Amino acid sequence: MKIHIAAAAAVFALAVSHTAGAQVSQVEVTTAPVITPDTKVYTREQVPPDKTDFYPVRAAEDEVAGETVLVCHVADDMRPDKCVVASEKPAGYGFGEAAALAVLKYGKANPGTQKAGDWLKLTFKFSLGG
């Protein structure tokens, strides 16, 4: 199985080829999320340097597909530096965390359509396949 995370309409450039399938189906500039003390914020520092497999283990074992929506901040280097999971389904499989870690490791904003300081809403669809 392979994971391919590619940008919708070349708006947010990602190129990941690992285990299982995820596709960015929508990207748009949005407003900053409301972050409370209970909000889980993922940062680059949380991505293990040797991590290459981003499909959630339990979801792969149970052969479950899913979808998640992230809101990520574009830093000065045009890479995302923090992401918040806005939604994920089905819940409990870790699709939000998986997408956030992949984006934080491999993501790069498109300087032609986005700028440092933007918040991007990214919709990912995960599916198992060859």
N, CA, C and O atoms as a DFTB+ gen file, in Angstrom:
520 C
 N C O
     1  1       0.846      -1.185       0.000
     2  2       0.000       0.000       0.000
     3  2       0.884       1.237       0.000
     4  3       1.976       1.218       0.568
     5  1       0.436       2.284      -0.614
     6  2       1.193       3.540      -0.696
     7  2       0.340       4.694      -0.221
     8  3      -0.883       4.672      -0.364
     9  1       0.984       5.708       0.346
    10  2       0.291       6.957       0.682
    11  2       0.751       8.011      -0.296
    12  3       1.951       8.182      -0.512
    13  1      -0.163       8.698      -0.871
    14  2       0.160       9.807      -1.766
    15  2      -0.610      11.017      -1.267
    16  3      -1.841      11.027      -1.293
    17  1       0.092      12.016      -0.823
    18  2      -0.550      13.250      -0.401
    19  2      -0.129      14.295      -1.420
    20  3       1.031      14.706      -1.460
    21  1      -1.063      14.713      -2.229
    22  2      -0.767      15.673      -3.287
    23  2      -1.729      16.836      -3.176
    24  3      -2.843      16.666      -2.680
    25  1      -1.339      17.974      -3.610
    26  2      -2.146      19.179      -3.421
    27  2      -3.272      19.281      -4.433
    28  3      -3.142      18.889      -5.593
    29  1      -4.379      19.820      -3.952
    30  2      -5.507      20.106      -4.831
    31  2      -5.201      21.382      -5.600
    32  3      -4.873      22.407      -5.003
    33  1      -5.306      21.324      -6.897
    34  2      -5.101      22.479      -7.777
    35  2      -3.781      23.197      -7.511
    36  3      -3.695      24.415      -7.672
    37  1      -2.760      22.460      -7.108
    38  2      -1.417      22.992      -6.867
    39  2      -1.423      24.171      -5.903
    40  3      -0.585      25.068      -6.004
    41  1      -2.363      24.168      -4.976
    42  2      -2.445      25.271      -4.028
    43  2      -1.511      25.045      -2.852
    44  3      -0.847      25.983      -2.409
    45  1      -1.444      23.840      -2.343
    46  2      -0.560      23.529      -1.228
    47  2       0.283      22.349      -1.657
    48  3      -0.235      21.246      -1.829
    49  1       1.558      22.564      -1.829
    50  2       2.406      21.546      -2.436
    51  2       2.895      20.530      -1.411
    52  3       3.628      20.875      -0.483
    53  1       2.490      19.290      -1.583
    54  2       2.957      18.181      -0.754
    55  2       3.314      17.027      -1.677
    56  3       2.631      16.795      -2.675
    57  1       4.343      16.327      -1.362
    58  2       4.655      15.115      -2.110
    59  2       5.138      14.077      -1.118
    60  3       6.270      14.144      -0.639
    61  1       4.290      13.129      -0.813
    62  2       4.622      12.095       0.153
    63  2       4.319      10.753      -0.488
    64  3       3.248      10.577      -1.070
    65  1       5.218       9.825      -0.394
    66  2       4.953       8.478      -0.876
    67  2       5.391       7.502       0.200
    68  3       6.578       7.212       0.347
    69  1       4.434       7.006       0.939
    70  2       4.737       6.118       2.057
    71  2       3.740       4.970       2.092
    72  3       3.463       4.398       1.038
    73  1       3.186       4.600       3.243
    74  2       2.319       3.436       3.306
    75  2       0.867       3.816       3.466
    76  3       0.496       4.382       4.494
    77  1       0.049       3.532       2.508
    78  2      -1.407       3.711       2.478
    79  2      -1.799       4.943       1.688
    80  3      -0.927       5.562       1.077
    81  1      -3.065       5.331       1.669
    82  2      -3.500       6.371       0.752
    83  2      -4.184       7.553       1.386
    84  3      -5.156       7.386       2.124
    85  1      -3.697       8.745       1.114
    86  2      -4.339       9.983       1.550
    87  2      -4.236      10.985       0.418
    88  3      -3.211      11.071      -0.258
    89  1      -5.282      11.725       0.221
    90  2      -5.315      12.711      -0.857
    91  2      -5.876      14.006      -0.306
    92  3      -6.916      14.004       0.353
    93  1      -5.195      15.118      -0.571
    94  2      -5.746      16.419      -0.210
    95  2      -6.824      16.712      -1.242
    96  3      -6.535      16.814      -2.435
    97  1      -8.064      16.847      -0.788
    98  2      -9.150      17.060      -1.734
    99  2      -9.588      18.514      -1.805
   100  3     -10.290      18.906      -2.738
   101  1      -9.182      19.319      -0.827
   102  2      -9.578      20.727      -0.850
   103  2      -8.601      21.535      -0.002
   104  3      -8.173      21.082       1.060
   105  1      -8.250      22.726      -0.468
   106  2      -7.384      23.649       0.260
   107  2      -7.954      25.044       0.101
   108  3      -8.314      25.442      -1.007
   109  1      -8.040      25.788       1.181
   110  2      -8.489      27.178       1.089
   111  2      -7.874      27.984       2.217
   112  3      -7.619      27.453       3.298
   113  1      -7.636      29.261       1.971
   114  2      -7.163      30.163       3.014
   115  2      -8.352      30.447       3.921
   116  3      -9.463      30.675       3.441
   117  1      -8.122      30.432       5.231
   118  2      -9.202      30.602       6.192
   119  2      -8.740      31.492       7.339
   120  3      -7.629      32.022       7.312
   121  1      -9.576      31.649       8.323
   122  2      -9.207      32.422       9.514
   123  2      -8.553      31.504      10.531
   124  3      -8.695      30.283      10.456
   125  1      -7.845      32.082      11.472
   126  2      -7.196      31.310      12.523
   127  2      -8.246      30.577      13.346
   128  3      -9.319      31.120      13.610
   129  1      -7.947      29.348      13.751
   130  2      -8.896      28.615      14.580
   131  2      -8.943      29.191      15.990
   132  3      -8.012      29.862      16.433
   133  1     -10.027      28.922      16.677
   134  2     -10.114      29.275      18.098
   135  2      -9.347      28.198      18.857
   136  3      -9.705      27.021      18.814
   137  1      -8.306      28.603      19.541
   138  2      -7.480      27.649      20.288
   139  2      -7.698      27.883      21.773
   140  3      -7.386      28.946      22.309
   141  1      -8.242      26.861      22.423
   142  2      -8.503      26.904      23.861
   143  2      -7.436      26.065      24.556
   144  3      -6.645      25.402      23.885
   145  1      -7.399      26.081      25.884
   146  2      -6.436      25.228      26.592
   147  2      -6.621      23.730      26.283
   148  3      -5.684      22.947      26.438
   149  1      -7.819      23.336      25.851
   150  2      -8.088      21.931      25.541
   151  2      -7.768      21.558      24.095
   152  3      -7.823      20.381      23.739
   153  1      -7.439      22.532      23.266
   154  2      -7.171      22.272      21.849
   155  2      -5.807      21.616      21.698
   156  3      -4.814      22.101      22.239
   157  1      -5.763      20.519      20.965
   158  2      -4.498      19.851      20.646
   159  2      -3.904      20.554      19.432
   160  3      -4.485      20.545      18.347
   161  1      -2.741      21.160      19.630
   162  2      -2.029      21.844      18.543
   163  2      -0.795      21.014      18.213
   164  3       0.046      20.764      19.077
   165  1      -0.693      20.592      16.961
   166  2       0.464      19.817      16.515
   167  2       1.504      20.777      15.960
   168  3       1.167      21.725      15.251
   169  1       2.778      20.528      16.285
   170  2       3.874      21.375      15.814
   171  2       4.946      20.520      15.150
   172  3       4.966      19.301      15.324
   173  1       5.831      21.148      14.395
   174  2       6.921      20.425      13.720
   175  2       7.757      19.607      14.693
   176  3       8.214      18.512      14.366
   177  1       7.954      20.150      15.893
   178  2       8.797      19.486      16.877
   179  2       8.233      18.135      17.305
   180  3       8.971      17.300      17.828
   181  1       6.949      17.909      17.092
   182  2       6.316      16.659      17.491
   183  2       6.472      15.546      16.454
   184  3       6.131      14.396      16.733
   185  1       6.976      15.866      15.276
   186  2       7.110      14.858      14.231
   187  2       8.428      14.112      14.426
   188  3       9.496      14.717      14.338
   189  1       8.364      12.797      14.691
   190  2       9.613      12.039      14.813
   191  2      10.407      12.139      13.512
   192  3       9.838      11.962      12.435
   193  1      11.713      12.420      13.589
   194  2      12.502      12.633      12.375
   195  2      12.524      11.427      11.436
   196  3      12.685      11.590      10.227
   197  1      12.365      10.221      11.980
   198  2      12.419       9.025      11.148
   199  2      11.031       8.540      10.726
   200  3      10.911       7.477      10.116
   201  1       9.989       9.300      11.041
   202  2       8.622       8.884      10.702
   203  2       8.378       9.036       9.210
   204  3       8.577      10.109       8.640
   205  1       7.941       7.943       8.582
   206  2       7.627       7.967       7.158
   207  2       6.258       7.351       6.864
   208  3       5.735       7.510       5.761
   209  1       5.685       6.661       7.825
   210  2       4.400       5.987       7.631
   211  2       3.326       6.778       8.362
   212  3       3.330       6.839       9.592
   213  1       2.410       7.382       7.619
   214  2       1.431       8.268       8.239
   215  2       0.012       7.723       8.270
   216  3      -0.872       8.378       8.822
   217  1      -0.242       6.549       7.697
   218  2      -1.595       5.984       7.795
   219  2      -1.753       5.443       9.207
   220  3      -0.887       4.703       9.673
   221  1      -2.823       5.785       9.899
   222  2      -2.992       5.316      11.277
   223  2      -2.979       3.784      11.357
   224  3      -3.675       3.113      10.595
   225  1      -2.195       3.246      12.271
   226  2      -1.996       1.803      12.382
   227  2      -3.321       1.071      12.583
   228  3      -3.624       0.123      11.859
   229  1      -4.106       1.507      13.558
   230  2      -5.362       0.813      13.844
   231  2      -6.311       0.866      12.647
   232  3      -6.999      -0.114      12.359
   233  1      -6.352       1.996      11.953
   234  2      -7.210       2.124      10.773
   235  2      -6.762       1.155       9.675
   236  3      -7.595       0.544       9.006
   237  1      -5.455       1.019       9.493
   238  2      -4.940       0.076       8.490
   239  2      -5.284      -1.357       8.889
   240  3      -5.714      -2.152       8.052
   241  1      -5.097      -1.683      10.160
   242  2      -5.410      -3.039      10.637
   243  2      -6.890      -3.364      10.463
   244  3      -7.240      -4.486      10.094
   245  1      -7.757      -2.393      10.726
   246  2      -9.203      -2.592      10.607
   247  2      -9.721      -2.312       9.195
   248  3     -10.919      -2.422       8.936
   249  1      -8.805      -1.946       8.277
   250  2      -9.145      -1.612       6.892
   251  2     -10.216      -0.526       6.808
   252  3     -11.216      -0.656       6.102
   253  1      -9.966       0.555       7.558
   254  2     -10.904       1.679       7.642
   255  2     -10.357       2.870       6.869
   256  3      -9.185       3.223       7.003
   257  1     -11.206       3.481       6.066
   258  2     -10.886       4.731       5.376
   259  2     -11.413       5.882       6.222
   260  3     -12.248       5.671       7.102
   261  1     -10.939       7.089       5.968
   262  2     -11.409       8.221       6.758
   263  2     -11.172       9.546       6.082
   264  3     -10.633       9.623       4.978
   265  1     -11.587      10.582       6.767
   266  2     -11.441      11.949       6.270
   267  2     -11.150      12.858       7.444
   268  3     -11.669      12.658       8.542
   269  1     -10.325      13.847       7.209
   270  2     -10.029      14.821       8.258
   271  2      -9.860      16.206       7.646
   272  3      -9.454      16.351       6.493
   273  1     -10.177      17.209       8.441
   274  2      -9.982      18.599       8.052
   275  2      -9.000      19.204       9.054
   276  3      -9.208      19.132      10.265
   277  1      -7.931      19.800       8.530
   278  2      -6.926      20.479       9.354
   279  2      -6.983      21.968       9.077
   280  3      -7.405      22.399       8.004
   281  1      -6.552      22.749      10.058
   282  2      -6.290      24.164       9.852
   283  2      -4.837      24.364      10.262
   284  3      -4.477      24.146      11.419
   285  1      -3.994      24.782       9.302
   286  2      -2.551      24.891       9.530
   287  2      -2.062      26.303       9.245
   288  3      -2.552      26.980       8.341
   289  1      -1.098      26.725      10.028
   290  2      -0.489      28.048       9.901
   291  2       0.753      27.963       9.026
   292  3       1.556      27.042       9.175
   293  1       0.918      28.925       8.106
   294  2       2.088      29.002       7.236
   295  2       3.118      29.917       7.900
   296  3       2.845      31.092       8.146
   297  1       4.299      29.374       8.188
   298  2       5.376      30.131       8.832
   299  2       6.162      30.946       7.799
   300  3       5.894      30.868       6.600
   301  1       7.125      31.722       8.277
   302  2       7.939      32.575       7.398
   303  2       8.700      31.794       6.335
   304  3       8.981      32.328       5.263
   305  1       9.040      30.527       6.619
   306  2       9.760      29.705       5.645
   307  2       8.817      29.019       4.651
   308  3       9.240      28.156       3.882
   309  1       7.528      29.411       4.674
   310  2       6.484      28.902       3.784
   311  2       6.134      27.435       4.044
   312  3       5.527      26.775       3.200
   313  1       6.518      26.938       5.206
   314  2       6.139      25.592       5.632
   315  2       5.175      25.733       6.797
   316  3       5.252      26.708       7.544
   317  1       4.267      24.775       6.966
   318  2       3.376      24.834       8.120
   319  2       4.175      24.624       9.408
   320  3       5.067      23.777       9.456
   321  1       3.857      25.393      10.445
   322  2       4.552      25.231      11.716
   323  2       3.626      24.752      12.828
   324  3       4.092      24.338      13.890
   325  1       2.307      24.807      12.590
   326  2       1.358      24.266      13.562
   327  2       0.049      23.953      12.858
   328  3      -0.352      24.638      11.917
   329  1      -0.603      22.909      13.335
   330  2      -1.877      22.471      12.766
   331  2      -2.836      22.074      13.883
   332  3      -2.431      21.578      14.934
   333  1      -4.114      22.309      13.619
   334  2      -5.189      21.923      14.523
   335  2      -6.146      21.046      13.717
   336  3      -6.453      21.348      12.563
   337  1      -6.614      19.963      14.331
   338  2      -7.602      19.103      13.679
   339  2      -8.977      19.732      13.885
   340  3      -9.440      19.870      15.017
   341  1      -9.625      20.113      12.789
   342  2     -10.960      20.703      12.870
   343  2     -12.035      19.624      12.924
   344  3     -13.059      19.790      13.587
   345  1     -11.794      18.512      12.218
   346  2     -12.740      17.390      12.259
   347  2     -12.044      16.148      11.734
   348  3     -11.065      16.236      10.993
   349  1     -12.557      14.993      12.124
   350  2     -12.091      13.725      11.568
   351  2     -13.200      12.696      11.697
   352  3     -13.935      12.670      12.684
   353  1     -13.306      11.844      10.676
   354  2     -14.275      10.766      10.736
   355  2     -13.725       9.559       9.992
   356  3     -13.105       9.703       8.938
   357  1     -13.948       8.393      10.529
   358  2     -14.552       8.173      11.833
   359  2     -13.599       8.595      12.945
   360  3     -12.379       8.571      12.784
   361  1     -14.175       8.973      14.054
   362  2     -13.373       9.391      15.213
   363  2     -12.669       8.176      15.826
   364  3     -13.112       7.036      15.687
   365  1     -11.573       8.459      16.498
   366  2     -10.893       7.419      17.253
   367  2      -9.833       6.628      16.516
   368  3      -9.184       5.765      17.107
   369  1      -9.643       6.908      15.232
   370  2      -8.629       6.169      14.462
   371  2      -7.335       6.955      14.272
   372  3      -6.334       6.371      13.857
   373  1      -7.317       8.237      14.556
   374  2      -6.098       9.019      14.455
   375  2      -5.821       9.625      13.086
   376  3      -4.679       9.972      12.784
   377  1      -6.861       9.755      12.249
   378  2      -6.638      10.355      10.933
   379  2      -6.185      11.811      11.035
   380  3      -5.359      12.255      10.237
   381  1      -6.708      12.552      11.997
   382  2      -6.318      13.946      12.167
   383  2      -4.853      14.088      12.524
   384  3      -4.132      14.884      11.924
   385  1      -4.420      13.318      13.500
   386  2      -3.008      13.368      13.900
   387  2      -2.100      12.940      12.752
   388  3      -1.065      13.562      12.513
   389  1      -2.480      11.886      12.044
   390  2      -1.666      11.393      10.930
   391  2      -1.500      12.466       9.857
   392  3      -0.392      12.705       9.376
   393  1      -2.600      13.108       9.485
   394  2      -2.529      14.158       8.466
   395  2      -1.702      15.337       8.957
   396  3      -0.896      15.885       8.205
   397  1      -1.892      15.733      10.214
   398  2      -1.136      16.867      10.769
   399  2       0.363      16.587      10.746
   400  3       1.146      17.445      10.341
   401  1       0.764      15.402      11.173
   402  2       2.196      15.077      11.198
   403  2       2.778      15.035       9.784
   404  3       3.903      15.486       9.567
   405  1       2.021      14.498       8.818
   406  2       2.504      14.457       7.434
   407  2       2.665      15.865       6.869
   408  3       3.667      16.167       6.220
   409  1       1.681      16.723       7.115
   410  2       1.748      18.105       6.621
   411  2       2.913      18.844       7.269
   412  3       3.636      19.578       6.595
   413  1       3.097      18.658       8.564
   414  2       4.180      19.348       9.262
   415  2       5.550      18.864       8.802
   416  3       6.517      19.626       8.823
   417  1       5.638      17.613       8.391
   418  2       6.925      17.097       7.926
   419  2       7.200      17.470       6.470
   420  3       8.324      17.846       6.135
   421  1       6.196      17.371       5.605
   422  2       6.421      17.501       4.174
   423  2       5.757      18.705       3.511
   424  3       6.030      18.983       2.343
   425  1       4.909      19.410       4.213
   426  2       4.128      20.482       3.602
   427  2       4.937      21.696       3.210
   428  3       5.926      22.039       3.858
   429  1       4.510      22.337       2.151
   430  2       5.116      23.590       1.685
   431  2       4.018      24.381       0.987
   432  3       3.368      23.876       0.072
   433  1       3.817      25.606       1.417
   434  2       2.793      26.461       0.803
   435  2       3.263      26.919      -0.568
   436  3       4.461      26.956      -0.848
   437  1       2.320      27.263      -1.403
   438  2       2.600      27.765      -2.736
   439  2       2.722      29.285      -2.658
   440  3       1.724      29.967      -2.427
   441  1       3.941      29.834      -2.847
   442  2       4.112      31.284      -2.704
   443  2       3.320      32.098      -3.722
   444  3       3.159      33.306      -3.543
   445  1       2.828      31.475      -4.774
   446  2       2.024      32.192      -5.757
   447  2       0.603      32.458      -5.290
   448  3      -0.049      33.384      -5.773
   449  1       0.118      31.647      -4.351
   450  2      -1.267      31.789      -3.905
   451  2      -1.413      31.922      -2.395
   452  3      -2.496      32.233      -1.899
   453  1      -0.332      31.689      -1.668
   454  2      -0.382      31.792      -0.211
   455  2       0.817      32.583       0.284
   456  3       1.799      32.775      -0.434
   457  1       0.714      33.041       1.537
   458  2       1.827      33.810       2.101
   459  2       2.036      33.419       3.553
   460  3       1.164      32.831       4.192
   461  1       3.211      33.760       4.056
   462  2       3.505      33.533       5.463
   463  2       2.447      34.235       6.303
   464  3       2.055      35.366       6.018
   465  1       2.000      33.551       7.329
   466  2       0.971      34.096       8.204
   467  2      -0.425      33.607       7.864
   468  3      -1.335      33.733       8.682
   469  1      -0.615      33.047       6.663
   470  2      -1.922      32.502       6.295
   471  2      -2.250      31.279       7.141
   472  3      -1.361      30.564       7.602
   473  1      -3.525      31.059       7.331
   474  2      -4.046      29.814       7.896
   475  2      -4.736      29.095       6.749
   476  3      -5.553      29.688       6.044
   477  1      -4.413      27.822       6.556
   478  2      -4.979      27.043       5.468
   479  2      -5.863      25.935       6.016
   480  3      -5.499      25.240       6.965
   481  1      -7.013      25.783       5.411
   482  2      -7.927      24.689       5.736
   483  2      -7.693      23.595       4.697
   484  3      -7.895      23.808       3.502
   485  1      -7.263      22.419       5.166
   486  2      -6.910      21.303       4.290
   487  2      -7.830      20.120       4.573
   488  3      -7.952      19.698       5.722
   489  1      -8.465      19.592       3.564
   490  2      -9.307      18.405       3.708
   491  2      -8.574      17.205       3.120
   492  3      -8.179      17.219       1.954
   493  1      -8.394      16.162       3.936
   494  2      -7.714      14.940       3.510
   495  2      -8.701      13.794       3.471
   496  3      -9.549      13.660       4.353
   497  1      -8.585      12.970       2.446
   498  2      -9.344      11.724       2.365
   499  2      -8.340      10.579       2.390
   500  3      -7.441      10.516       1.552
   501  1      -8.495       9.683       3.346
   502  2      -7.622       8.510       3.484
   503  2      -8.328       7.278       2.924
   504  3      -9.507       7.052       3.196
   505  1      -7.608       6.494       2.150
   506  2      -8.166       5.229       1.675
   507  2      -7.047       4.226       1.511
   508  3      -5.903       4.588       1.235
   509  1      -7.386       2.972       1.684
   510  2      -6.417       1.896       1.488
   511  2      -6.421       1.506       0.023
   512  3      -7.475       1.451      -0.610
   513  1      -5.275       1.244      -0.497
   514  2      -5.203       0.857      -1.900
   515  2      -3.767       0.640      -2.320
   516  3      -2.837       0.989      -1.593
   517  1      -3.592       0.067      -3.484
   518  2      -2.257      -0.238      -3.968
   519  2      -1.645       0.870      -4.749
   520  3      -0.514       0.742      -5.218
